[in-house]
Amino acid sequence: MRNSIPESLLKYETPILVSSSYRAQQKDSKYKAKSYTSSSGKGGEDYLNKILPPQEIKEKGQLWVRYVSATPATTFDVTNLARNLDKQLKAQEARNSGICPIREEIHAQCFDEIIRQITINCAERGYLLVRVRDEVLMNKHTY
């Protein structure tokens, strides 16, 4: 199972087996989403999963779901993220300048991880960062 999980800078929890038969899952798509509340105490909103939806992995007729981690980031996590960012840029041979889709994807993963870390502490700040990210992407696609 671990071999098929794509490498990402975004921190995920351990995958959960949703269905041993993917065909059965297609008929009955009702796996429960985890719930995280905002710092302002608003009840039951699923902020983290709305901003960064769970990842579905299909392997050998089984459906696995990986939720983004709800564990708050420590200073070590932030330092490790910066180290892993540099490591992935180098390993995937991303260009240092100009248009580089590899560098763009790795930086997008890093920004999503930063959004995750901030959303856990303050959902409203996380939403604001998502708005900024989406606006930049819309402007880029327009050009």
Steps between C-alpha positions, in 0.01 A plus 500: 500500500774748592670477159205648314467809720636803317775697675375836625612783724145515636478306827240221495374252757524124453276376214169343603349207310155615394398205286657167419298506179523824304186414300303479824641840600376658177144395587519607865728804529443589865833496681499741791706817481692603808391822659719785623360816651619854461690688767198721554305196620244484220351155523566204275629677189734280304751774420811296440332246272324775304827680435713189443273208407597143584702306245348182354737219404377205295718191517426137413124550513517677836423861579714677760448856629770726642396808695735791552649494847329702771813502714622854571844580360802545721810704427671176399220430246547841339878456481451150360257634238761750378762225486266264311407779258864549406558125486206441263595790275845351466387137466247581227748730326274805500638801316611795713353763270247538224186295458536159664190282559695278741602794719146638482348170620746462788441858615123444477536199732708707740242780500221246564696369800537855632125549452440175692722611788334840528144367458541269799574801722260745337255387232425855390867567419509173308201606291665834431816326377290275276336810350842652432627172347193468278521863385865457399413180310211671318724789398769258380251301292363821352842590365 
